[in-house]
């Protein structure tokens, strides 16, 4: 998925053809909820994607405890004390719960789920799937 995103970013996001908006959410596992909060805490320091990518790389290798999540923060160059405070304060807990409800209302049942306008795409798909849908939507917008 990371290669696909890089291509989409270069071809559509950076060129201004599409706007990419992310609404982080998780399916209900409390450990994943904390990891999602951690990614938002990383966003506070401008490193959301770096942190998120590292979480995916470490999937199955870490326990998603606060200590592990703070340790990962150091790996991407975040200020660990600021990051740790954000996690302790549960700064994004309410935001994520609202995002979970909104996703549920839209019928989201899998991660990742993408919407290209109102067209849902579930799971990690190849670049060509996204490109085809984006091109269709761009033609409709003309």
Beta strands, then each sheet from edge to edge (+ up, - down):
strand 1: 113-116
strand 2: 119-122
sheet 1: 1+ 2-
end
